[in-house]
Amino acid sequence: MNPFELKPKKLENYISSNSSLALKAYDKHQVSPYTKVRIILASGTEFEANWYSHNMQRMTYNNDLRRELAMIRRIEQQQHKKLASLKPIDETILETTLTYEQVAVDLTAMLAKREKNAVVREQLDFALLEDFDHLYRFSNLIDLEENTKFEEVIGNYTEVMPGRPTVSEPRHPNDDIRFAQKAALNDVLTNLQIGIITAAEQQTMNFYMNLGAYYHSDLGRKLFSEIAMIEEQHVSGYGSLKDPDLTHLECLLMHEYTECYVYYSLYEDESDPMVKRLFESCFEEEVAHLHHVCALLEKYEGKPWCKVIPIGQFPELMKFGENIDYVRDVLRTVRNTSIKEGYKSVNELDDGADFFKYQKKVVGNAKNMPSHMVIDKYIAKNGTDLRFEVSPHPIKELKDRKSDNIEIARVKGK
């Protein structure tokens, strides 16, 4: 599929009536977990493109260009409202949260498995273990406070067990910045994946930041706050991989191409007929946006699209599926933290490293951290923590189900 070769309608043809923005919600008891994953991924991609366009508008005096951006944004906002309407009223904040973390785990693993750029792949693997642990913490919370079994939300596609403990994840801001990757030196898949994962993690960060405070228990609110800070770290890491040398219009073109790629992948992968039709419709609209931005790039910078994206043909499409073996393999690096642009085992850090100073200031007594208190409370009530493991945990220190390990990856020698 090459979206540059398609013949889209004019943008005005895609403006929807307000009455058409509210679609029939899925049945949370019947829908595939990966249908919900795809909807969240599409929503995050829309938000990133829309917000980038807003920021671009604020960096130019050209009102003609601003009007062009506003037109595209208006249609993308309508797409976003249709996606948002698919969530049913009876789906709780915490049920939606489990799907967000399933996106984080299975999307990150899927992208990492096929990523050729070592810098990008290392960042994917590093953050993967942290999101994996978040899924474990939220799964215990939903059973503890809402009496909902995690498998009712995420199925048995993704294991639920400790990753890099959330208390071990806070790092100094200096250590969450990566080397920017020159887009011209990457293949198109790498450029797409940087954009996709940045958008997905940003969507998760925004969800926790804005809705976590509406959760119904004090412990849950505190857990959302703690994990939202880690999502900020992830967005900093992923966003720093983007090429800062691209012009605003070149970035806009890449955003639209990414949206086309995402929607076409989701359309090909989707099993629910209604959601599949929506993905197809959004893909057609994004092709129109893409062609419109191509014209803007030619008009204002005199560049054809192929100077930015040399090969318009989509690379391998995304396809969601379980990644249990891959995550288990990456768990070998559970003791790693990041130091500047690199990664080291906590055991190899100098005693005066920024990581330990930041941990002392932000974490203090790890037993008082909500991510630990959730597990501690669950064990006190049920005797063991809540897990789904296809076999015993591959890390010896994380096998114990009667005690939450809050030292590994944060205390030297543990």
ABEGO torsion letter per residue (X at the ends): XBAAABBBBBAAAABBBAAAABBBBBBAAABBAAAAAAAAAAAAAAAAAAAAAAAAAAABABAAAAAAAAAAAAAAAAAAAAAAAABBAABBAAAAAAAAAAAAAAAAAAAAAABABAAAAAAAAAAAAAAAAAAAAAAAAAAAAAGBBAAAAAEAABBBBBBBBAAAABBBAAAABBBBBBAAABBAAAAAAAAAAAAAAAAAAAAAAAAAAABABAAAAAAAAAAAAAAAAAAAAAAAABBAABBAAAAAAAAAAAAAAAAAAAAAABABAAAAAAAAAAAAAAAAAAAAAAAAAAAAAGBBAAAABABABBBBBBBBBBAAAAAAAAAAAAABBBBEABBBBAAABBAABAAAAAAAAAAEBAAABAAAAAAAAAAAAAGBBBBBBABBBABAAAABAABBBAABGABBGX
